[in-house]
Amino acid sequence: MASVTDADEALRSTNGKQNFQRLTRLLMSGGVRLLKEKFDSLHMPADLPLKLSDPAIKTKLRRANLSSPEWKCLYPSPGTFGKSADFDITLMFRLFRTICNLTKPATGWDNLPNSTDHSLEADLARIKYYRNSVYGHNSKMEIMESEFCNLWKEISEALSRIAGSISQAKRDEWNKSIDKLLSDPLTPEAQRYIDELNLWYKNDMEVKDSVEQVRNELRQVNLEVRDQNNIIQQLNQKLGNLPKYLKI
């Protein structure tokens, strides 16, 4: 049976837990909102229905293997279209990669970009990568001071550059808010941000699993087609070796 000391240790507030909560809020309260603002700067809300109705865009989205809920979010019913305000962060990233004419970073969308790559695409990949670092690889929900300083710097600088790609005024606005978040006392909303980060992580992992399943099924189909082609070639060779009077 756990002692009172063990319980107190598990529940007490620590700098590590506060660091985790601040980074979670930076990613969820700040990052999610900023990414939606960036998406809206590429596809204005008033013009998004026209974009989503474009057959070429629909084809790209079908190839992206969107889940049924994601597709329904984009196309709620015939003749109606989704709004970016309703897109969750997983769908937002898939749209960035699919319909925003962005170039995949040299290290890919799922890996940490090179430290010298400060392109928009690289910074989007950074936010996604550090989401995994902050939540996916942190079962204790604590981040020590040395790690916190590095993560805060990398994430906040990436967010600042994304804001700057919208406008200088937007960059100044976000820099001020990020600095304020670092020093402000935490609020009871901290758990909500942790729950949202958890949902983002789980949704993204489910998408990866779904895409990998489709890829495995395609590999199996390709193997079966190849085997069938080999059988047909063998039959053709055998038919080619038959005496002429037996050939049709």
C-alpha positions as CSV (number, residue, x, y, z in Angstrom):
1,M,0.0,0.0,0.0
2,A,1.3,3.4,-0.9
3,S,2.2,5.7,2.0
4,V,1.0,9.2,2.4
5,T,4.4,10.4,1.4
6,D,4.2,8.6,-1.9
7,A,0.8,10.1,-2.6
8,D,2.0,13.6,-1.7
9,E,4.9,13.1,-4.0
10,A,2.7,12.1,-6.9
11,L,0.3,14.9,-6.5
12,R,2.4,17.8,-5.4
13,S,3.1,20.7,-7.8
14,T,6.6,20.7,-9.1
15,N,8.6,22.9,-11.5
16,G,8.8,20.0,-13.9
17,K,5.0,19.7,-13.9
18,Q,4.6,23.4,-14.4
19,N,7.1,23.3,-17.3
20,F,5.0,20.6,-18.9
21,Q,1.8,22.6,-18.5
22,R,3.4,25.8,-20.0
23,L,4.7,23.9,-23.0
24,T,1.3,22.2,-23.4
25,R,-0.4,25.6,-23.4
26,L,2.1,27.1,-25.8
27,L,1.4,24.3,-28.3
28,M,-2.4,24.0,-27.8
29,S,-3.6,27.5,-26.9
30,G,-1.0,29.3,-29.0
31,G,0.1,26.9,-31.7
32,V,-3.3,25.6,-32.7
33,R,-4.8,29.1,-33.0
34,L,-1.8,30.5,-34.9
35,L,-1.8,27.6,-37.4
36,K,-5.5,28.3,-38.1
37,E,-4.6,31.9,-38.7
38,K,-1.9,30.8,-41.1
39,F,-4.2,28.5,-42.9
40,D,-6.8,31.3,-43.3
41,S,-4.0,33.5,-44.8
42,L,-3.5,30.9,-47.5
43,H,-7.2,30.0,-48.0
44,M,-9.3,32.9,-46.9
45,P,-12.5,31.7,-45.2
46,A,-14.7,33.5,-47.8
47,D,-12.9,31.7,-50.6
48,L,-12.5,28.3,-49.0
49,P,-15.8,26.8,-50.2
50,L,-14.8,27.6,-53.8
51,K,-11.4,25.9,-53.2
52,L,-13.0,22.8,-51.6
53,S,-15.5,22.5,-54.5
54,D,-12.7,22.4,-57.1
55,P,-12.5,18.8,-58.5
56,A,-8.7,18.9,-58.6
57,I,-8.7,19.7,-54.8
58,K,-11.2,17.0,-54.1
59,T,-9.0,14.5,-56.0
60,K,-6.0,15.5,-53.9
61,L,-8.0,15.1,-50.7
62,R,-9.2,11.7,-51.7
63,R,-5.6,10.6,-52.3
64,A,-4.7,11.9,-48.8
65,N,-6.8,9.1,-47.2
66,L,-8.8,11.3,-45.0
67,S,-10.8,9.6,-42.3
68,S,-14.6,9.7,-42.5
69,P,-15.0,12.3,-39.8
70,E,-12.3,14.5,-41.5
71,W,-14.1,14.2,-44.8
72,K,-17.5,15.0,-43.2
73,C,-15.9,18.1,-41.5
74,L,-14.8,19.3,-45.0
75,Y,-18.0,18.3,-46.7
76,P,-20.8,18.2,-44.1
77,S,-23.6,17.7,-46.7
78,P,-24.0,18.2,-50.5
79,G,-23.4,21.8,-51.5
80,T,-22.0,22.8,-48.1
81,F,-18.4,23.1,-47.0
82,G,-16.5,23.1,-43.7
83,K,-15.0,26.2,-41.9
84,S,-11.4,26.3,-40.7
85,A,-12.7,27.2,-37.2
86,D,-14.1,23.7,-37.0
87,F,-10.9,21.9,-38.2
88,D,-9.0,20.1,-35.5
89,I,-5.2,20.3,-35.6
90,T,-4.7,16.9,-37.2
91,L,-6.9,17.8,-40.2
92,M,-5.3,21.2,-40.3
93,F,-1.8,19.6,-40.8
94,R,-3.2,17.3,-43.5
95,L,-4.6,20.3,-45.3
96,F,-1.3,22.1,-45.1
97,R,0.4,19.1,-46.7
98,T,-2.3,18.5,-49.3
99,I,-3.8,21.7,-50.7
100,C,-1.5,24.6,-49.6
101,N,1.2,24.1,-52.3
102,L,3.9,23.6,-49.6
103,T,7.1,21.7,-50.3
104,K,8.0,18.8,-48.0
105,P,11.0,19.6,-45.9
106,A,14.3,17.8,-46.7
107,T,13.9,15.7,-43.6
108,G,10.2,14.9,-44.2
109,W,7.0,16.0,-42.5
110,D,7.4,13.7,-39.5
111,N,11.0,14.4,-38.5
112,L,12.8,17.2,-36.8
113,P,14.1,19.6,-39.6
114,N,17.6,20.7,-39.9
115,S,18.4,23.5,-37.5
116,T,19.3,25.9,-40.4
117,D,16.0,25.3,-42.2
118,H,13.6,28.1,-41.1
119,S,11.1,27.7,-43.9
120,L,7.4,27.7,-43.2
121,E,7.3,24.0,-44.0
122,A,10.1,23.2,-41.6
123,D,8.5,25.2,-38.8
124,L,5.2,23.4,-39.3
125,A,7.1,20.1,-39.1
126,R,8.8,21.3,-35.9
127,I,5.5,22.0,-34.2
128,K,4.3,18.5,-35.1
129,Y,7.6,16.9,-34.0
130,Y,7.8,18.8,-30.7
131,R,4.2,17.8,-30.0
132,N,5.4,14.2,-29.9
133,S,8.4,15.2,-27.7
134,V,6.3,17.1,-25.2
135,Y,3.4,14.6,-24.9
136,G,4.1,11.4,-26.8
137,H,7.4,10.6,-25.0
138,N,6.6,12.0,-21.6
139,S,4.6,9.6,-19.4
140,K,5.4,11.5,-16.2
141,M,4.1,14.8,-17.6
142,E,7.2,16.6,-16.2
143,I,9.9,18.4,-18.0
144,M,13.2,19.3,-16.3
145,E,14.4,22.9,-16.5
146,S,17.3,22.3,-18.9
147,E,15.0,20.5,-21.4
148,F,12.3,23.0,-20.9
149,C,14.5,26.0,-21.9
150,N,15.5,24.3,-25.1
151,L,12.0,23.2,-26.0
152,W,10.5,26.6,-25.2
153,K,13.1,28.3,-27.4
154,E,12.6,26.0,-30.3
155,I,8.8,26.0,-30.2
156,S,8.4,29.7,-29.5
157,E,10.9,30.7,-32.3
158,A,9.0,28.4,-34.8
159,L,5.7,30.0,-33.8
160,S,7.2,33.5,-34.1
161,R,8.4,32.7,-37.7
162,I,5.0,31.3,-38.6
163,A,3.4,34.5,-37.3
164,G,5.9,36.5,-39.2
165,S,5.0,34.8,-42.5
166,I,1.5,36.4,-42.0
167,S,2.7,39.9,-41.1
168,Q,5.3,41.7,-38.9
169,A,2.4,43.0,-36.8
170,K,1.3,39.4,-36.2
171,R,4.8,38.4,-35.2
172,D,5.0,41.2,-32.7
173,E,1.6,40.3,-31.3
174,W,2.6,36.7,-30.8
175,N,6.1,37.4,-29.4
176,K,4.4,39.6,-26.7
177,S,1.9,36.9,-25.9
178,I,4.5,34.2,-25.7
179,D,6.7,36.2,-23.4
180,K,3.7,36.8,-21.2
181,L,2.8,33.1,-21.0
182,L,6.3,32.3,-19.8
183,S,5.9,34.6,-16.7
184,D,2.1,34.5,-16.0
185,P,0.8,32.2,-13.3
186,L,-0.8,29.0,-14.5
187,T,-4.6,28.8,-14.5
188,P,-7.1,25.9,-13.9
189,E,-7.4,25.6,-17.7
190,A,-4.0,23.8,-17.7
191,Q,-5.6,20.3,-17.7
192,R,-7.8,21.2,-20.6
193,Y,-4.8,22.0,-22.7
194,I,-3.2,18.7,-21.7
195,D,-6.4,16.8,-22.7
196,E,-6.4,18.6,-26.1
197,L,-2.7,17.7,-26.6
198,N,-3.5,14.1,-25.8
199,L,-6.4,14.1,-28.3
200,W,-4.1,15.6,-31.0
201,Y,-1.5,13.0,-30.4
202,K,-4.0,10.1,-30.4
203,N,-5.7,11.4,-33.6
204,D,-2.4,11.7,-35.4
205,M,-1.3,8.2,-34.3
206,E,-4.6,6.8,-35.6
207,V,-4.1,8.5,-38.9
208,K,-0.6,7.1,-39.2
209,D,-1.9,3.6,-38.4
210,S,-4.7,3.9,-41.0
211,V,-2.3,5.1,-43.7
212,E,0.1,2.3,-42.9
213,Q,-2.7,-0.2,-43.1
214,V,-3.7,1.1,-46.5
215,R,0.0,0.9,-47.6
216,N,0.2,-2.7,-46.4
217,E,-3.0,-3.7,-48.3
218,L,-1.6,-2.0,-51.4
219,R,1.7,-4.0,-51.1
220,Q,-0.3,-7.2,-50.7
221,V,-2.4,-6.4,-53.8
222,N,0.8,-5.6,-55.8
223,L,2.3,-8.9,-54.7
224,E,-0.8,-10.8,-55.8
225,V,-0.9,-8.9,-59.2
226,R,2.8,-9.7,-59.7
227,D,2.3,-13.4,-58.9
228,Q,-0.6,-13.5,-61.4
229,N,1.5,-11.8,-64.1
230,N,4.2,-14.4,-63.5
231,I,1.7,-17.2,-63.9
232,I,0.4,-15.7,-67.2
233,Q,4.0,-15.3,-68.5
234,Q,4.7,-18.9,-67.7
235,L,1.6,-20.0,-69.4
236,N,2.4,-17.9,-72.5
237,Q,5.9,-19.4,-72.6
238,K,4.4,-22.9,-72.5
239,L,2.0,-22.1,-75.2
240,G,4.8,-20.6,-77.3
241,N,6.6,-23.9,-77.1
242,L,3.7,-26.0,-78.3
243,P,3.9,-27.6,-81.8
244,K,2.3,-25.4,-84.4
245,Y,-0.4,-27.9,-85.1
246,L,-1.6,-27.7,-81.5
247,K,-1.8,-23.9,-81.5
248,I,-5.1,-22.2,-82.2
